[in-house]
Amino acid sequence: MTITMYGITNCDTIKKARVWLESRDVPYRFHDYRAEGIEAGKLNGWVGEVGWEKLLNKGSTTFRELPEADKQGLDENKAKALMLAKPTMIKRPVLEVGDSVLVGFKPDVYEGAVGK
């Protein structure tokens, strides 16, 4: 089973999730949004699976610093455009486990997903 974690390296939640995976010897690939960006097709797939509302991190510094006009009238298309332009607005981590997509870090959910 292939596991990929998406996020940014200096995120505290990413650090906790990485420690959790590594302490259980779970192999994974890390994809850094800042260095590698995010493809539209990938984001569209996540939105289709979990919804844009779950993916868009309205509490992020990047989102809070947006002009008010960019925050108003949010819908799926506007949210996807914002996340593609500034991937740090995507909640972290996003973990792809096979065909499943997990958003955020909850040890019990990870336990169920990776079976370690």
MOSULUR-V293166 format. One record per residue. RES is the residue in three letters. PHI is phi in radians with two decimals (NA if undefined). D_FIRST is the distance of its C-alpha to the first C-alpha in Angstrom with 1 decimal. Layout:
# MOSULUR-V293166
[[RES,PHI,D_FIRST] [RES,PHI,D_FIRST]]
This chain:
# MOSULUR-V293166
[[MET,NA,0.0] [THR,-1.57,3.8] [ILE,-2.16,6.5] [THR,-2.23,10.1] [MET,-1.86,13.2] [TYR,-1.95,16.4] [GLY,2.99,19.8] [ILE,-2.21,22.7] [THR,-1.12,23.2] [ASN,-1.58,26.3] [CYS,-1.39,25.2] [ASP,-1.08,25.7] [THR,-1.18,22.9] [ILE,-1.07,20.4] [LYS,-1.03,21.8] [LYS,-1.11,21.4] [ALA,-1.13,17.8] [ARG,-1.15,17.1] [VAL,-1.06,19.2] [TRP,-1.05,17.4] [LEU,-1.10,13.9] [GLU,-1.18,15.7] [SER,-1.21,17.8] [ARG,-1.87,15.0] [ASP,0.96,13.5] [VAL,-1.60,10.2] [PRO,-1.27,9.3] [TYR,-2.68,9.5] [ARG,-1.89,11.7] [PHE,-1.80,14.9] [HIS,-2.00,16.7] [ASP,-1.56,20.4] [TYR,-0.98,22.3] [ARG,-1.15,25.5] [ALA,-1.47,24.7] [GLU,-1.95,22.5] [GLY,1.20,23.5] [ILE,-2.50,21.6] [GLU,-1.43,21.8] [ALA,-1.03,23.6] [GLY,-1.09,21.1] [LYS,-1.12,18.3] [LEU,-1.07,20.7] [ASN,-1.04,22.0] [GLY,-1.09,18.6] [TRP,-1.10,18.3] [VAL,-1.04,21.9] [GLY,-1.12,21.5] [GLU,-1.50,18.8] [VAL,-2.03,20.3] [GLY,1.60,23.8] [TRP,-1.19,25.6] [GLU,-1.10,27.5] [LYS,-1.35,24.4] [LEU,-1.44,23.3] [LEU,-1.34,26.7] [ASN,-1.61,27.8] [LYS,-1.23,31.5] [GLY,-1.56,32.0] [SER,-1.22,30.9] [THR,-1.02,33.7] [THR,-1.05,33.0] [PHE,-1.17,33.5] [ARG,-1.08,36.5] [GLU,-1.49,38.1] [LEU,-1.16,38.0] [PRO,-1.05,41.4] [GLU,-0.94,42.2] [ALA,-1.04,42.3] [ASP,-1.26,38.6] [LYS,-1.50,37.8] [GLN,-1.43,40.0] [GLY,1.11,39.1] [LEU,-1.13,35.3] [ASP,-2.41,33.5] [GLU,-1.01,30.2] [ASN,-1.13,31.4] [LYS,-1.16,33.1] [ALA,-1.11,30.2] [LYS,-1.11,27.8] [ALA,-1.08,30.5] [LEU,-1.11,30.9] [MET,-1.18,27.2] [LEU,-1.21,27.0] [ALA,-1.24,30.2] [LYS,-2.40,29.3] [PRO,-1.04,25.6] [THR,-1.18,26.6] [MET,-1.46,27.6] [ILE,-1.45,24.0] [LYS,-0.99,23.1] [ARG,-2.25,20.9] [PRO,-1.38,18.2] [VAL,-1.85,16.1] [LEU,-2.03,12.5] [GLU,-1.67,10.0] [VAL,-2.10,7.0] [GLY,1.07,5.6] [ASP,-1.68,9.3] [SER,-1.64,10.8] [VAL,-2.16,13.2] [LEU,-1.95,14.7] [VAL,-2.06,18.0] [GLY,1.57,19.7] [PHE,-2.11,19.0] [LYS,-2.31,19.7] [PRO,-0.90,18.6] [ASP,-1.16,18.7] [VAL,-1.22,16.5] [TYR,-1.07,13.9] [GLU,-0.97,14.4] [GLY,-1.14,13.8] [ALA,-1.38,10.6] [VAL,-1.81,8.8] [GLY,1.09,11.1] [LYS,-1.99,12.6]]
